């Protein structure tokens, strides 16, 4: 399984996590995760369609936002579940995105 597939699955999880983990009542966390989930899925689909690893930098940036968003949007005080979910999933997205970028090697072509 390629790294972009993993990020695609994590993007789908990000989209549905407010409903599955019951933090959809925290509006800032809900909309952050729904919108970011869509963005991560779109970037992952684009990454699956190209051998160029550079697009994965966008997913890495989305992962960083997912990590810091509970603190920037101030929902860290409202839902510990949302915070832990966003931080853990964000870290995973950053890791898998960077693995894809750096696995490209000197040719600049990555496996999806």
WOKAGI-V972424 format. One line per field, one symbol per residue. burial: I if it has 16 or more other ideal C-beta (glycine too) atoms within 10 Angstrom, else O. A space follows every 50 residues. Layout:
BEGIN
burial->???
END
This chain:
BEGIN
burial->OIIIOIIIIIIOIIIOIIOOIOIIOIOIIIOIIIOIIOIIIOIIOOIOOO OOIOIIOIIIOIIOIIIOIIOOIOIIOIIOOIIOIIIOIIOIIIOIIIOI IOOIOOOOOIOI
END
